[in-house]
Amino acid sequence: MAAPAVVVVGAGQAGVETAAALRGRGFTGRITLIGDEPPWAGYRPPLSKG
């Protein structure tokens, strides 16, 4: 049986957060992010002030 895999379409903040949530919940399979965003588009500072 093949190891589980997930493909996330969109490599912006939502896609990166989805991948992080999967890892945070113990997913150990392959995660592939597909997108045409510029490098590090997934990291943006919060919009609201703390």
PDB file of N, CA, C and O in Angstrom, chain B, residues numbered from 101:
ATOM      1  N   MET B 101       0.846  -1.189   0.000  1.00  0.00           N
ATOM      2  CA  MET B 101       0.000   0.000   0.000  1.00  0.00           C
ATOM      3  C   MET B 101       0.885   1.243   0.000  1.00  0.00           C
ATOM      4  O   MET B 101       1.860   1.324   0.746  1.00  0.00           O
ATOM      5  N   ALA B 102       0.536   2.201  -0.837  1.00  0.00           N
ATOM      6  CA  ALA B 102       1.316   3.438  -0.936  1.00  0.00           C
ATOM      7  C   ALA B 102       1.055   4.327   0.281  1.00  0.00           C
ATOM      8  O   ALA B 102      -0.026   4.304   0.868  1.00  0.00           O
ATOM      9  N   ALA B 103       2.061   5.101   0.640  1.00  0.00           N
ATOM     10  CA  ALA B 103       1.920   6.052   1.746  1.00  0.00           C
ATOM     11  C   ALA B 103       0.928   7.133   1.338  1.00  0.00           C
ATOM     12  O   ALA B 103       0.853   7.486   0.162  1.00  0.00           O
ATOM     13  N   PRO B 104       0.160   7.666   2.297  1.00  0.00           N
ATOM     14  CA  PRO B 104      -0.800   8.720   1.951  1.00  0.00           C
ATOM     15  C   PRO B 104      -0.100   9.985   1.471  1.00  0.00           C
ATOM     16  O   PRO B 104       1.020  10.288   1.881  1.00  0.00           O
ATOM     17  N   ALA B 105      -0.771  10.703   0.610  1.00  0.00           N
ATOM     18  CA  ALA B 105      -0.223  11.951   0.077  1.00  0.00           C
ATOM     19  C   ALA B 105      -1.358  12.962  -0.069  1.00  0.00           C
ATOM     20  O   ALA B 105      -2.511  12.598  -0.298  1.00  0.00           O
ATOM     21  N   VAL B 106      -1.004  14.239   0.068  1.00  0.00           N
ATOM     22  CA  VAL B 106      -1.961  15.328  -0.087  1.00  0.00           C
ATOM     23  C   VAL B 106      -1.371  16.343  -1.052  1.00  0.00           C
ATOM     24  O   VAL B 106      -0.185  16.665  -0.973  1.00  0.00           O
ATOM     25  N   VAL B 107      -2.197  16.848  -1.964  1.00  0.00           N
ATOM     26  CA  VAL B 107      -1.799  17.930  -2.857  1.00  0.00           C
ATOM     27  C   VAL B 107      -2.636  19.145  -2.478  1.00  0.00           C
ATOM     28  O   VAL B 107      -3.865  19.086  -2.465  1.00  0.00           O
ATOM     29  N   VAL B 108      -1.956  20.247  -2.169  1.00  0.00           N
ATOM     30  CA  VAL B 108      -2.623  21.501  -1.830  1.00  0.00           C
ATOM     31  C   VAL B 108      -2.435  22.443  -3.011  1.00  0.00           C
ATOM     32  O   VAL B 108      -1.307  22.784  -3.366  1.00  0.00           O
ATOM     33  N   VAL B 109      -3.533  22.861  -3.614  1.00  0.00           N
ATOM     34  CA  VAL B 109      -3.469  23.785  -4.751  1.00  0.00           C
ATOM     35  C   VAL B 109      -3.556  25.197  -4.200  1.00  0.00           C
ATOM     36  O   VAL B 109      -4.564  25.592  -3.614  1.00  0.00           O
ATOM     37  N   GLY B 110      -2.488  25.948  -4.397  1.00  0.00           N
ATOM     38  CA  GLY B 110      -2.355  27.295  -3.857  1.00  0.00           C
ATOM     39  C   GLY B 110      -1.261  27.280  -2.807  1.00  0.00           C
ATOM     40  O   GLY B 110      -1.415  26.665  -1.752  1.00  0.00           O
ATOM     41  N   ALA B 111      -0.171  27.947  -3.088  1.00  0.00           N
ATOM     42  CA  ALA B 111       0.973  27.942  -2.181  1.00  0.00           C
ATOM     43  C   ALA B 111       1.109  29.263  -1.430  1.00  0.00           C
ATOM     44  O   ALA B 111       2.185  29.594  -0.933  1.00  0.00           O
ATOM     45  N   GLY B 112       0.013  30.011  -1.352  1.00  0.00           N
ATOM     46  CA  GLY B 112       0.011  31.246  -0.572  1.00  0.00           C
ATOM     47  C   GLY B 112      -0.199  30.929   0.899  1.00  0.00           C
ATOM     48  O   GLY B 112       0.023  29.801   1.338  1.00  0.00           O
ATOM     49  N   GLN B 113      -0.622  31.916   1.645  1.00  0.00           N
ATOM     50  CA  GLN B 113      -0.749  31.756   3.091  1.00  0.00           C
ATOM     51  C   GLN B 113      -1.720  30.629   3.451  1.00  0.00           C
ATOM     52  O   GLN B 113      -1.419  29.832   4.340  1.00  0.00           O
ATOM     53  N   ALA B 114      -2.854  30.544   2.798  1.00  0.00           N
ATOM     54  CA  ALA B 114      -3.828  29.499   3.124  1.00  0.00           C
ATOM     55  C   ALA B 114      -3.264  28.107   2.856  1.00  0.00           C
ATOM     56  O   ALA B 114      -3.469  27.192   3.653  1.00  0.00           O
ATOM     57  N   GLY B 115      -2.558  27.941   1.745  1.00  0.00           N
ATOM     58  CA  GLY B 115      -1.964  26.642   1.428  1.00  0.00           C
ATOM     59  C   GLY B 115      -0.905  26.233   2.427  1.00  0.00           C
ATOM     60  O   GLY B 115      -0.856  25.080   2.855  1.00  0.00           O
ATOM     61  N   VAL B 116      -0.057  27.178   2.799  1.00  0.00           N
ATOM     62  CA  VAL B 116       1.002  26.892   3.764  1.00  0.00           C
ATOM     63  C   VAL B 116       0.395  26.575   5.135  1.00  0.00           C
ATOM     64  O   VAL B 116       0.862  25.669   5.825  1.00  0.00           O
ATOM     65  N   GLU B 117      -0.631  27.312   5.523  1.00  0.00           N
ATOM     66  CA  GLU B 117      -1.305  27.041   6.805  1.00  0.00           C
ATOM     67  C   GLU B 117      -1.968  25.661   6.790  1.00  0.00           C
ATOM     68  O   GLU B 117      -1.981  24.968   7.807  1.00  0.00           O
ATOM     69  N   THR B 118      -2.514  25.267   5.650  1.00  0.00           N
ATOM     70  CA  THR B 118      -3.117  23.943   5.531  1.00  0.00           C
ATOM     71  C   THR B 118      -2.066  22.859   5.725  1.00  0.00           C
ATOM     72  O   THR B 118      -2.291  21.897   6.460  1.00  0.00           O
ATOM     73  N   ALA B 119      -0.921  23.010   5.069  1.00  0.00           N
ATOM     74  CA  ALA B 119       0.154  22.034   5.228  1.00  0.00           C
ATOM     75  C   ALA B 119       0.644  21.983   6.672  1.00  0.00           C
ATOM     76  O   ALA B 119       0.890  20.902   7.207  1.00  0.00           O
ATOM     77  N   ALA B 120       0.786  23.144   7.305  1.00  0.00           N
ATOM     78  CA  ALA B 120       1.234  23.188   8.703  1.00  0.00           C
ATOM     79  C   ALA B 120       0.210  22.523   9.623  1.00  0.00           C
ATOM     80  O   ALA B 120       0.582  21.830  10.570  1.00  0.00           O
ATOM     81  N   ALA B 121      -1.079  22.733   9.345  1.00  0.00           N
ATOM     82  CA  ALA B 121      -2.122  22.107  10.170  1.00  0.00           C
ATOM     83  C   ALA B 121      -2.086  20.587  10.016  1.00  0.00           C
ATOM     84  O   ALA B 121      -2.254  19.861  10.996  1.00  0.00           O
ATOM     85  N   LEU B 122      -1.870  20.103   8.797  1.00  0.00           N
ATOM     86  CA  LEU B 122      -1.760  18.662   8.596  1.00  0.00           C
ATOM     87  C   LEU B 122      -0.612  18.080   9.421  1.00  0.00           C
ATOM     88  O   LEU B 122      -0.776  17.063  10.094  1.00  0.00           O
ATOM     89  N   ARG B 123       0.541  18.729   9.364  1.00  0.00           N
ATOM     90  CA  ARG B 123       1.687  18.255  10.146  1.00  0.00           C
ATOM     91  C   ARG B 123       1.398  18.342  11.647  1.00  0.00           C
ATOM     92  O   ARG B 123       1.762  17.452  12.415  1.00  0.00           O
ATOM     93  N   GLY B 124       0.747  19.414  12.041  1.00  0.00           N
ATOM     94  CA  GLY B 124       0.412  19.594  13.450  1.00  0.00           C
ATOM     95  C   GLY B 124      -0.537  18.528  13.975  1.00  0.00           C
ATOM     96  O   GLY B 124      -0.557  18.244  15.172  1.00  0.00           O
ATOM     97  N   ARG B 125      -1.323  17.940  13.082  1.00  0.00           N
ATOM     98  CA  ARG B 125      -2.261  16.886  13.469  1.00  0.00           C
ATOM     99  C   ARG B 125      -1.673  15.495  13.270  1.00  0.00           C
ATOM    100  O   ARG B 125      -2.375  14.490  13.380  1.00  0.00           O
ATOM    101  N   GLY B 126      -0.360  15.448  12.971  1.00  0.00           N
ATOM    102  CA  GLY B 126       0.321  14.162  12.892  1.00  0.00           C
ATOM    103  C   GLY B 126       0.404  13.523  11.522  1.00  0.00           C
ATOM    104  O   GLY B 126       0.832  12.373  11.417  1.00  0.00           O
ATOM    105  N   PHE B 127       0.011  14.226  10.462  1.00  0.00           N
ATOM    106  CA  PHE B 127       0.113  13.662   9.114  1.00  0.00           C
ATOM    107  C   PHE B 127       1.582  13.526   8.741  1.00  0.00           C
ATOM    108  O   PHE B 127       2.326  14.506   8.786  1.00  0.00           O
ATOM    109  N   THR B 128       2.004  12.324   8.375  1.00  0.00           N
ATOM    110  CA  THR B 128       3.416  12.096   8.048  1.00  0.00           C
ATOM    111  C   THR B 128       3.648  11.785   6.576  1.00  0.00           C
ATOM    112  O   THR B 128       4.782  11.531   6.170  1.00  0.00           O
ATOM    113  N   GLY B 129       2.590  11.803   5.771  1.00  0.00           N
ATOM    114  CA  GLY B 129       2.729  11.524   4.344  1.00  0.00           C
ATOM    115  C   GLY B 129       3.301  12.706   3.582  1.00  0.00           C
ATOM    116  O   GLY B 129       3.682  13.724   4.159  1.00  0.00           O
ATOM    117  N   ARG B 130       3.349  12.538   2.279  1.00  0.00           N
ATOM    118  CA  ARG B 130       3.883  13.579   1.406  1.00  0.00           C
ATOM    119  C   ARG B 130       2.865  14.699   1.255  1.00  0.00           C
ATOM    120  O   ARG B 130       1.677  14.444   1.058  1.00  0.00           O
ATOM    121  N   ILE B 131       3.332  15.939   1.348  1.00  0.00           N
ATOM    122  CA  ILE B 131       2.495  17.110   1.098  1.00  0.00           C
ATOM    123  C   ILE B 131       3.130  17.889  -0.046  1.00  0.00           C
ATOM    124  O   ILE B 131       4.296  18.276   0.029  1.00  0.00           O
ATOM    125  N   THR B 132       2.361  18.117  -1.099  1.00  0.00           N
ATOM    126  CA  THR B 132       2.842  18.858  -2.256  1.00  0.00           C
ATOM    127  C   THR B 132       2.034  20.143  -2.380  1.00  0.00           C
ATOM    128  O   THR B 132       0.805  20.102  -2.442  1.00  0.00           O
ATOM    129  N   LEU B 133       2.718  21.279  -2.417  1.00  0.00           N
ATOM    130  CA  LEU B 133       2.070  22.568  -2.633  1.00  0.00           C
ATOM    131  C   LEU B 133       2.259  22.954  -4.097  1.00  0.00           C
ATOM    132  O   LEU B 133       3.374  22.922  -4.618  1.00  0.00           O
ATOM    133  N   ILE B 134       1.166  23.317  -4.751  1.00  0.00           N
ATOM    134  CA  ILE B 134       1.236  23.734  -6.151  1.00  0.00           C
ATOM    135  C   ILE B 134       0.724  25.161  -6.246  1.00  0.00           C
ATOM    136  O   ILE B 134      -0.384  25.461  -5.801  1.00  0.00           O
ATOM    137  N   GLY B 135       1.530  26.041  -6.826  1.00  0.00           N
ATOM    138  CA  GLY B 135       1.109  27.424  -6.993  1.00  0.00           C
ATOM    139  C   GLY B 135       2.138  28.201  -7.784  1.00  0.00           C
ATOM    140  O   GLY B 135       3.258  27.740  -8.001  1.00  0.00           O
ATOM    141  N   ASP B 136       1.743  29.382  -8.209  1.00  0.00           N
ATOM    142  CA  ASP B 136       2.674  30.226  -8.959  1.00  0.00           C
ATOM    143  C   ASP B 136       3.013  31.493  -8.185  1.00  0.00           C
ATOM    144  O   ASP B 136       3.435  32.496  -8.762  1.00  0.00           O
ATOM    145  N   GLU B 137       2.823  31.432  -6.871  1.00  0.00           N
ATOM    146  CA  GLU B 137       3.152  32.566  -6.026  1.00  0.00           C
ATOM    147  C   GLU B 137       4.668  32.766  -5.984  1.00  0.00           C
ATOM    148  O   GLU B 137       5.424  31.813  -6.172  1.00  0.00           O
ATOM    149  N   PRO B 138       5.111  33.989  -5.742  1.00  0.00           N
ATOM    150  CA  PRO B 138       6.556  34.215  -5.613  1.00  0.00           C
ATOM    151  C   PRO B 138       7.092  33.490  -4.375  1.00  0.00           C
ATOM    152  O   PRO B 138       6.317  33.142  -3.484  1.00  0.00           O
ATOM    153  N   PRO B 139       8.397  33.261  -4.308  1.00  0.00           N
ATOM    154  CA  PRO B 139       8.969  32.571  -3.148  1.00  0.00           C
ATOM    155  C   PRO B 139       8.560  33.241  -1.840  1.00  0.00           C
ATOM    156  O   PRO B 139       8.507  34.467  -1.736  1.00  0.00           O
ATOM    157  N   TRP B 140       8.277  32.418  -0.862  1.00  0.00           N
ATOM    158  CA  TRP B 140       7.896  32.844   0.494  1.00  0.00           C
ATOM    159  C   TRP B 140       6.624  33.663   0.517  1.00  0.00           C
ATOM    160  O   TRP B 140       6.427  34.487   1.409  1.00  0.00           O
ATOM    161  N   ALA B 141       5.762  33.441  -0.460  1.00  0.00           N
ATOM    162  CA  ALA B 141       4.472  34.144  -0.462  1.00  0.00           C
ATOM    163  C   ALA B 141       3.597  33.693   0.707  1.00  0.00           C
ATOM    164  O   ALA B 141       2.670  34.401   1.101  1.00  0.00           O
ATOM    165  N   GLY B 142       3.888  32.532   1.254  1.00  0.00           N
ATOM    166  CA  GLY B 142       3.089  32.020   2.360  1.00  0.00           C
ATOM    167  C   GLY B 142       3.325  32.733   3.662  1.00  0.00           C
ATOM    168  O   GLY B 142       2.518  32.608   4.584  1.00  0.00           O
ATOM    169  N   TYR B 143       4.412  33.484   3.772  1.00  0.00           N
ATOM    170  CA  TYR B 143       4.673  34.196   5.029  1.00  0.00           C
ATOM    171  C   TYR B 143       4.362  35.661   4.843  1.00  0.00           C
ATOM    172  O   TYR B 143       4.983  36.351   4.035  1.00  0.00           O
ATOM    173  N   ARG B 144       3.404  36.117   5.595  1.00  0.00           N
ATOM    174  CA  ARG B 144       3.078  37.538   5.601  1.00  0.00           C
ATOM    175  C   ARG B 144       2.837  37.925   7.054  1.00  0.00           C
ATOM    176  O   ARG B 144       2.275  37.136   7.814  1.00  0.00           O
ATOM    177  N   PRO B 145       3.238  39.091   7.444  1.00  0.00           N
ATOM    178  CA  PRO B 145       2.986  39.502   8.844  1.00  0.00           C
ATOM    179  C   PRO B 145       1.480  39.647   9.083  1.00  0.00           C
ATOM    180  O   PRO B 145       0.723  39.921   8.152  1.00  0.00           O
ATOM    181  N   PRO B 146       1.057  39.463  10.323  1.00  0.00           N
ATOM    182  CA  PRO B 146      -0.376  39.619  10.622  1.00  0.00           C
ATOM    183  C   PRO B 146      -0.877  41.015  10.240  1.00  0.00           C
ATOM    184  O   PRO B 146      -0.143  41.997  10.347  1.00  0.00           O
ATOM    185  N   LEU B 147      -2.118  41.089   9.800  1.00  0.00           N
ATOM    186  CA  LEU B 147      -2.686  42.351   9.406  1.00  0.00           C
ATOM    187  C   LEU B 147      -3.171  43.179  10.603  1.00  0.00           C
ATOM    188  O   LEU B 147      -3.195  44.409  10.555  1.00  0.00           O
ATOM    189  N   SER B 148      -3.546  42.493  11.653  1.00  0.00           N
ATOM    190  CA  SER B 148      -4.005  43.218  12.847  1.00  0.00           C
ATOM    191  C   SER B 148      -2.860  43.362  13.841  1.00  0.00           C
ATOM    192  O   SER B 148      -1.921  42.565  13.846  1.00  0.00           O
ATOM    193  N   LYS B 149      -2.948  44.356  14.654  1.00  0.00           N
ATOM    194  CA  LYS B 149      -1.897  44.599  15.645  1.00  0.00           C
ATOM    195  C   LYS B 149      -2.234  43.838  16.922  1.00  0.00           C
ATOM    196  O   LYS B 149      -3.398  43.748  17.313  1.00  0.00           O
ATOM    197  N   GLY B 150      -1.210  43.295  17.565  1.00  0.00           N
ATOM    198  CA  GLY B 150      -1.374  42.500  18.783  1.00  0.00           C
ATOM    199  C   GLY B 150      -1.646  43.371  19.933  1.00  0.00           C
ATOM    200  O   GLY B 150      -1.815  42.884  21.051  1.00  0.00           O
TER     201      GLY B 150
END
